[in-house]
Amino acid sequence: MDVKYITPFIIAVKKLFDTMIEMPFSIGKPTLKKNTAPAYEISGIIGLSGNVSGCVVINLSEKIALAMVSAMMGEEITVFDDDCTDAVGEIANMIAGNAKTDFPGENNSISVPSVVVGKHKVAYPSGVPIICIPCNTDQGQLVIEVAIKENK
């Protein structure tokens, strides 16, 4: 997997934290994910199609989701409800939108994200490595998981 497909999503997450969420944030060392089980109970799933296919998953715990939504809304949110699910979807949508501006190549489509809450699995494309990028905040960690392949 070419880093040029990963970088727009990392930049988009960093931009989101710097401008909308305003929470201390750092990117950890990328690793190869060994299984397909999400580390946390909430996933914003962004699909890609066209010259490339696959998905980017923003995976986070309820604690970090509440902290991010609270920071974005400017008020403390203490209960993860349908409004929080919608806010996580909007966060994933902002990441997708920002990544799209820097995404290389033509004839690529980035989908409107879907949000899954609770115990779940992600349908990663088969035979494609999953790059896991940890993102650290003062409220905990979230991960960006990227599984993209070029279609020949």
N, C-alpha and C positions, 0 to 999 in steps of 0.2 A: 504494500500500500504506500503510495507516494505521499510524502509529508505535505505536499501542496494541497491535498484534500483535507488534511487535519487542521492545518494552521488557521484557516478562516474561522473555524469553530472556537479555537482557543482564543483568538483575538476577540471574537464576539462575546465570549463569556467574560473576558477581562474588561471589555468596554462596558458591559452591563454592570459589573461590580463597581467600576470607576464612576459611572454616571448616574445610574438609577438606584442601585442598592446601597452604594456608599458604605461598604463593609470591608474591613481589611481582608485581603485576598492574596494568595500566592499559588503558583502552579508547581506541583511536584514532578517527580521523574516518571515519564511514561513507562508502562510495563505491558507485557503481553498477557491478556486475560486468559486464564487456564480453563475456565468453565463459563457457561452461559447464564448462570444464576446471578441476578442482581444483588449487589451488596446491601442495598437499602430498599425500603418499602415503597418508594415513590419514584416513578420514571416518567420523564418527558421524552417521547420518542419522535424523532424527526426522520422521515423517510427521504431517500434520494432515488431518482430515476433518470434515465436518459443515457448519456455516454458513460455515466457511472451509476451504480446501484448499491444499495445498502441502507444503513441507518446510523444515526448519531443519537446516543441516549444520554440524557442528563439524569443521573441517578443520585437521589439524596434521601436523607432521613427526614422524618417528620419534624425533628428539632430544627434542622437547618432550613427546612421549608418554611416553618413558622417564622424563623428569624429573618429570612429573605423577604417574605411577604410583609412582615411587620416593617422592615426597613423601607421597602418599596412604597407601602401605604402611608408611612409616617405615623403609625399608631401601633400599639402592641396588640398582636393577634395571639390568642392563647389556645384556641381550639381549631383543630384542622377539620374544616367542614367543606361543603360544596364550593363556597366562595374561595377558599384556599386552593382547592383543586383547580378552579378557573384561573386563579392568579399564577399558579405554577404553569399552567398552559400558556398564559400570556408571557411569562418569563421565557419559556421554551420557544415561543413564537418570536420574541425579540431576538433571541440568539439565532434562530433560523434566518430571520430577515437580515440581520447584520452579516451573517456568514455568506448569505447569497450575494451580497455586493462584492465580496472578495473571492468568491468561489471560481476556480479556473475553468476554462473551456466553455463551449457553447452546447446547446441542446441538453442542458441539465435542469432538472426540476427538483426543488426542495419543498416537501409537503408541509401542510399545516400540521403542527405537532399534535399528538394524542398524549393524554396523561393516564397512567395506570397507577392505582393506589392499592396497597395491600400486597399479600404474597402473590407473586406473578413471575412469568417468564417473558423473555424478549425473543422474538423471532429474528435472530441474526441470520444473514445469508450464510448458507452452508459453504464450508471450505474457505472462508475468509477470516484472516486473523482479526482479533478484536484488540484494539489498542486502548488501554485504560490509562487515563490521565487524571491523577488525583489533584483536587483543588482544595486548598486548606483555607479556612476562615477562623476567626476567633470564636465562632459558634459550632465548629465541627467541620467535617469533610464532605464534599460531594465529589462525584467522579463524572468525567466525560468519557464515554465509551464510543469508539469509532470503528465501524466495520464497513468499509467501502471497497468495491472492486470496479475496475474499468471494464466496460463492455466492449468487446472487439467486434 
